Amino acid sequence: MERLYHGTTEESCRSILANGFSHDAVVWTCSDPDMMYFYDQGMVAKEFDLTPGKARERCFELALQSAFTTAAITNSLSQNLFVLEVQVPDYLTNIILPDQSTGLWDGFDVCVPTTALNRLPFNVYAAMDCYSPRLAILSLSVLAHNEYLPIVRLTRLEQDVIAEMNESAIEPFLTTVNDFFSQFRPTQLYHGIHVGQIPNMDDPAKRIRSLERQGDMGR
């Protein structure tokens, strides 16, 4: 069994639950719309010499960092981020491919055809109050500084602000965000569901309160 982790926005999570992993638009210009991109727990464990438990925590951390960036690029209005955990059975692990969309591979990014994902069960985790639209310009500045900013519509003011941001201004922000997600533990909202099973996702905060009352919280 291979565990894969994908971080995303609330808007995208709702769409996946209702309509499946297939999508027309992509966040990154190098991405394939017929693929979904993940962090592979086994590969993360090998890359960073971690136990399975620590590798899983690291995958959540990486997925939340990715979700934070996605929220900034897509101009998400939600303060919540989400992680999808997909368990791929051993007999289907051939669907897991190295993510070489940028021409490079870091050893633990993978991609899976969306048609295959739509047949697999997955878990949904919520990270409440982990994003603010007010931080978007800083996140976009990090991407621009690393020459990795995709094509997005920016106002002239945003372009000017990004152009003036330097490493000394960006580094404290990036360090703070990464440290925050290294300590944050998202809450499981749904377990073992399939696409289409939850056409209208519950309000995450209400769902968490309901699970707390039932004593059915998981991670």
The 8 nearest C-alpha neighbors of each residue, nearest first, counted from 0:
[[1, 88, 89, 87, 86, 2, 92, 90],
 [0, 2, 87, 86, 88, 3, 41, 89],
 [1, 3, 86, 40, 85, 39, 87, 0],
 [2, 4, 39, 85, 38, 84, 37, 40],
 [5, 3, 84, 37, 38, 83, 62, 58],
 [4, 6, 37, 83, 82, 62, 36, 7],
 [7, 5, 62, 82, 66, 63, 81, 65],
 [6, 8, 66, 81, 80, 82, 11, 12],
 [9, 7, 80, 11, 10, 70, 81, 66],
 [8, 10, 12, 11, 80, 13, 79, 81],
 [11, 9, 13, 8, 12, 14, 75, 77],
 [12, 10, 14, 8, 13, 9, 15, 7],
 [13, 11, 9, 15, 14, 10, 8, 16],
 [12, 14, 16, 10, 11, 15, 200, 9],
 [13, 15, 11, 17, 12, 16, 18, 10],
 [16, 14, 19, 12, 20, 18, 17, 13],
 [17, 15, 194, 13, 14, 197, 195, 18],
 [16, 18, 198, 195, 14, 15, 197, 194],
 [17, 19, 15, 14, 16, 195, 194, 20],
 [20, 18, 15, 194, 21, 117, 16, 17],
 [19, 21, 15, 113, 117, 22, 116, 18],
 [22, 20, 113, 19, 33, 114, 23, 32],
 [23, 21, 24, 32, 20, 33, 25, 19],
 [22, 24, 32, 25, 21, 33, 31, 20],
 [23, 25, 22, 32, 26, 27, 31, 28],
 [26, 24, 27, 32, 30, 28, 23, 31],
 [27, 25, 28, 24, 69, 72, 73, 30],
 [28, 26, 30, 29, 25, 149, 150, 148],
 [27, 29, 30, 149, 26, 25, 150, 31],
 [30, 28, 27, 100, 101, 31, 25, 26],
 [31, 29, 27, 28, 100, 25, 32, 26],
 [30, 32, 33, 34, 29, 25, 100, 35],
 [33, 31, 34, 23, 22, 25, 30, 24],
 [32, 34, 31, 113, 112, 21, 35, 22],
 [35, 33, 112, 113, 31, 111, 32, 110],
 [36, 34, 110, 111, 113, 112, 37, 33],
 [35, 37, 110, 109, 5, 34, 111, 108],
 [38, 36, 5, 4, 109, 3, 108, 110],
 [37, 39, 108, 4, 3, 107, 58, 109],
 [38, 40, 3, 42, 107, 41, 43, 2],
 [41, 39, 43, 42, 2, 54, 55, 44],
 [42, 40, 44, 43, 39, 45, 1, 51],
 [41, 43, 107, 45, 39, 44, 40, 46],
 [42, 44, 46, 40, 45, 107, 41, 54],
 [45, 43, 49, 54, 41, 48, 42, 47],
 [44, 46, 42, 48, 43, 47, 41, 49],
 [45, 47, 43, 44, 48, 42, 106, 107],
 [46, 48, 44, 49, 45, 43, 54, 42],
 [49, 47, 45, 44, 46, 50, 43, 54],
 [50, 48, 44, 54, 47, 53, 51, 45],
 [49, 51, 53, 52, 54, 44, 48, 55],
 [52, 50, 54, 53, 55, 44, 49, 41],
 [53, 51, 55, 54, 50, 56, 49, 57],
 [54, 52, 56, 50, 55, 51, 49, 57],
 [55, 53, 44, 57, 51, 56, 52, 49],
 [54, 56, 58, 52, 57, 53, 40, 51],
 [57, 55, 53, 59, 58, 54, 60, 52],
 [56, 58, 54, 60, 55, 59, 53, 61],
 [59, 57, 55, 61, 60, 56, 62, 38],
 [58, 60, 62, 56, 57, 61, 63, 55],
 [59, 61, 57, 63, 58, 180, 181, 62],
 [62, 60, 58, 64, 63, 59, 57, 65],
 [61, 63, 6, 65, 59, 64, 60, 5],
 [64, 62, 66, 60, 65, 6, 61, 67],
 [65, 63, 67, 61, 62, 66, 60, 68],
 [64, 66, 62, 68, 63, 67, 6, 69],
 [67, 65, 7, 6, 63, 69, 68, 64],
 [68, 66, 64, 70, 65, 69, 63, 71],
 [69, 67, 71, 65, 70, 66, 138, 72],
 [68, 70, 66, 72, 71, 67, 73, 65],
 [69, 71, 75, 67, 73, 68, 72, 8],
 [70, 72, 135, 74, 68, 69, 73, 138],
 [73, 71, 69, 74, 70, 68, 139, 151],
 [72, 74, 70, 75, 71, 69, 26, 151],
 [75, 73, 71, 72, 70, 76, 132, 135],
 [76, 74, 70, 73, 77, 71, 132, 8],
 [77, 75, 132, 74, 78, 131, 70, 10],
 [78, 76, 79, 75, 9, 130, 131, 8],
 [77, 79, 130, 128, 131, 129, 76, 127],
 [78, 80, 127, 128, 77, 129, 126, 130],
 [81, 79, 126, 8, 9, 125, 7, 66],
 [80, 82, 125, 7, 124, 6, 126, 8],
 [83, 81, 6, 124, 5, 123, 7, 62],
 [82, 84, 123, 5, 4, 122, 124, 85],
 [85, 83, 4, 122, 121, 3, 82, 123],
 [84, 86, 121, 3, 2, 87, 83, 4],
 [87, 85, 2, 1, 0, 88, 3, 121],
 [86, 88, 1, 0, 92, 85, 91, 2],
 [89, 87, 0, 90, 91, 86, 92, 1],
 [90, 88, 0, 92, 91, 87, 1, 93],
 [89, 91, 88, 92, 93, 87, 0, 94],
 [92, 90, 93, 89, 88, 94, 87, 95],
 [91, 93, 94, 89, 95, 90, 87, 88],
 [92, 94, 91, 95, 96, 90, 89, 111],
 [93, 95, 92, 111, 91, 96, 112, 115],
 [96, 94, 111, 93, 92, 110, 109, 97],
 [95, 97, 110, 109, 94, 111, 98, 93],
 [98, 96, 109, 99, 110, 108, 104, 95],
 [99, 97, 109, 110, 108, 100, 104, 96],
 [98, 100, 102, 103, 104, 101, 97, 109],
 [101, 99, 102, 98, 29, 30, 103, 31],
 [102, 100, 103, 99, 29, 104, 98, 30],
 [101, 103, 99, 100, 104, 98, 29, 105],
 [104, 102, 99, 101, 105, 100, 98, 106],
 [105, 103, 99, 106, 98, 97, 108, 102],
 [106, 104, 107, 108, 103, 98, 99, 46],
 [105, 107, 104, 108, 42, 46, 97, 43],
 [106, 108, 42, 43, 39, 38, 105, 109],
 [109, 107, 38, 98, 37, 106, 97, 39],
 [110, 108, 98, 97, 37, 96, 36, 38],
 [109, 111, 36, 96, 98, 35, 37, 95],
 [110, 112, 95, 34, 35, 94, 113, 96],
 [113, 111, 34, 114, 115, 33, 35, 116],
 [112, 114, 116, 34, 115, 20, 21, 33],
 [113, 115, 117, 112, 116, 21, 118, 20],
 [116, 114, 113, 117, 112, 118, 119, 111],
 [117, 115, 113, 119, 118, 114, 112, 20],
 [116, 118, 114, 115, 119, 19, 20, 194],
 [117, 119, 116, 115, 120, 193, 114, 194],
 [120, 118, 116, 117, 121, 193, 115, 87],
 [121, 119, 193, 191, 192, 85, 118, 122],
 [120, 122, 85, 191, 192, 84, 119, 86],
 [121, 123, 190, 84, 191, 189, 83, 192],
 [122, 124, 83, 189, 188, 187, 82, 84],
 [125, 123, 187, 82, 186, 188, 81, 185],
 [126, 124, 81, 186, 185, 127, 80, 187],
 [127, 125, 185, 80, 79, 81, 129, 186],
 [126, 128, 79, 129, 125, 80, 78, 185],
 [129, 127, 78, 79, 130, 126, 131, 80],
 [130, 128, 127, 79, 78, 126, 80, 131],
 [131, 129, 78, 128, 79, 67, 132, 80],
 [130, 132, 133, 78, 134, 129, 135, 77],
 [133, 131, 135, 134, 76, 75, 130, 71],
 [134, 132, 131, 135, 136, 137, 130, 71],
 [135, 133, 132, 137, 131, 136, 138, 71],
 [134, 136, 71, 138, 132, 137, 133, 139],
 [137, 135, 139, 138, 134, 140, 157, 161],
 [138, 136, 140, 135, 139, 134, 141, 169],
 [137, 139, 135, 141, 140, 136, 68, 71],
 [138, 140, 136, 142, 141, 137, 135, 143],
 [141, 139, 137, 143, 161, 138, 142, 144],
 [142, 140, 144, 138, 139, 143, 169, 145],
 [143, 141, 148, 147, 139, 145, 140, 144],
 [142, 144, 146, 148, 140, 145, 141, 147],
 [143, 145, 141, 146, 142, 140, 165, 147],
 [144, 146, 142, 143, 147, 141, 148, 140],
 [147, 145, 143, 144, 148, 142, 141, 149],
 [148, 146, 142, 145, 143, 149, 144, 141],
 [147, 149, 142, 143, 146, 150, 139, 145],
 [150, 148, 27, 151, 28, 147, 26, 72],
 [149, 151, 148, 152, 28, 27, 26, 153],
 [152, 150, 149, 153, 72, 148, 73, 26],
 [151, 153, 154, 150, 72, 157, 158, 155],
 [154, 152, 157, 151, 158, 155, 156, 150],
 [153, 155, 157, 156, 158, 152, 159, 151],
 [154, 156, 158, 157, 159, 153, 160, 152],
 [155, 157, 159, 154, 158, 160, 153, 161],
 [158, 156, 160, 154, 155, 159, 153, 161],
 [157, 159, 155, 161, 156, 160, 162, 153],
 [160, 158, 156, 162, 157, 161, 155, 163],
 [159, 161, 157, 163, 162, 158, 156, 164],
 [162, 160, 140, 158, 164, 163, 159, 157],
 [161, 163, 159, 160, 164, 158, 140, 165],
 [164, 162, 160, 161, 165, 159, 158, 140],
 [165, 163, 161, 162, 168, 160, 140, 169],
 [166, 164, 168, 167, 169, 163, 144, 162],
 [165, 167, 169, 168, 170, 164, 144, 141],
 [168, 166, 165, 169, 170, 171, 164, 172],
 [169, 167, 166, 165, 170, 164, 171, 172],
 [168, 170, 166, 172, 167, 171, 173, 165],
 [169, 171, 173, 172, 167, 166, 168, 174],
 [172, 170, 174, 173, 169, 175, 168, 167],
 [173, 171, 175, 170, 169, 174, 176, 168],
 [172, 174, 170, 176, 175, 171, 177, 169],
 [175, 173, 171, 177, 172, 176, 178, 170],
 [174, 176, 178, 172, 173, 177, 171, 179],
 [177, 175, 179, 173, 178, 174, 172, 180],
 [176, 178, 174, 180, 179, 175, 173, 181],
 [179, 177, 181, 175, 176, 180, 174, 182],
 [180, 178, 176, 177, 181, 182, 175, 183],
 [179, 181, 183, 182, 177, 60, 178, 176],
 [180, 182, 178, 60, 179, 183, 177, 57],
 [183, 181, 180, 179, 184, 178, 60, 177],
 [184, 182, 180, 181, 179, 185, 60, 126],
 [183, 185, 182, 186, 126, 218, 59, 180],
 [186, 184, 126, 125, 124, 183, 187, 218],
 [187, 185, 124, 125, 218, 188, 217, 126],
 [186, 188, 124, 217, 218, 123, 189, 125],
 [189, 187, 124, 123, 186, 125, 207, 206],
 [190, 188, 123, 122, 187, 192, 191, 124],
 [191, 189, 122, 192, 121, 123, 188, 187],
 [192, 190, 121, 120, 122, 189, 193, 123],
 [191, 193, 120, 121, 190, 122, 196, 189],
 [194, 192, 120, 196, 195, 119, 121, 191],
 [195, 193, 16, 19, 196, 17, 117, 18],
 [194, 196, 17, 198, 197, 16, 18, 193],
 [195, 197, 194, 193, 198, 192, 16, 17],
 [198, 196, 199, 195, 16, 200, 17, 194],
 [199, 197, 17, 195, 196, 16, 200, 18],
 [200, 198, 197, 201, 17, 13, 16, 196],
 [201, 199, 197, 13, 198, 202, 16, 203],
 [202, 200, 203, 206, 199, 205, 204, 197],
 [201, 203, 205, 204, 206, 200, 207, 199],
 [204, 202, 206, 205, 201, 207, 125, 188],
 [203, 205, 207, 206, 202, 208, 127, 201],
 [206, 204, 208, 202, 207, 203, 209, 201],
 [205, 207, 203, 209, 204, 208, 202, 201],
 [206, 208, 210, 204, 209, 205, 211, 203],
 [209, 207, 211, 205, 210, 206, 212, 204],
 [208, 210, 206, 212, 207, 211, 205, 213],
 [211, 209, 213, 207, 215, 212, 208, 216],
 [212, 210, 214, 208, 213, 209, 216, 207],
 [211, 213, 209, 210, 214, 208, 215, 207],
 [214, 212, 210, 215, 211, 209, 216, 208],
 [213, 215, 211, 212, 216, 210, 209, 217],
 [216, 214, 210, 213, 211, 217, 212, 209],
 [217, 215, 210, 214, 211, 187, 218, 186],
 [218, 216, 187, 215, 186, 188, 190, 210],
 [217, 187, 186, 216, 185, 124, 184, 188]]
